[in-house]
Every structure is written in C-alpha cells, then in structure tokens.
Amino acid sequence: MRNILITVMMVVVVIVMFNTIISKDTTGTKDQILTQGASANTSIGALKP
C-alpha cells in the first residue's frame, strides 16, 4: 500500500512540474521555443542568395 501511495504522489509531482515549467502561458519552455523558432524563421527568410 505504501509503494502505491509513493508512486501516485510522484506522478502528481511530475504533472505539477510539467505544468509549471513546460506549459506555462508566457514564460514556459514551450512558448520560449516557439518564440525563438519564429525569430529564426524570420531571419532565415530574410537571407538573400
């Protein structure tokens, strides 16, 4: 029973960490990657051969 409780609590901690670090609205990792990717696409598109 104790092992199941520890496992469930660890899963909850991982979910909370994912939500606060990765998927946060404007300061999360996902949004930063999208912003920098868009900036890189703009820079690449502005290059002239």
Secondary structure, 3 states (H helix, E strand, C coil): CHHHHHHHHHHHHHHHHHHHHCCCCCCCHHHHHHHHHHHHHHHHHHCCC
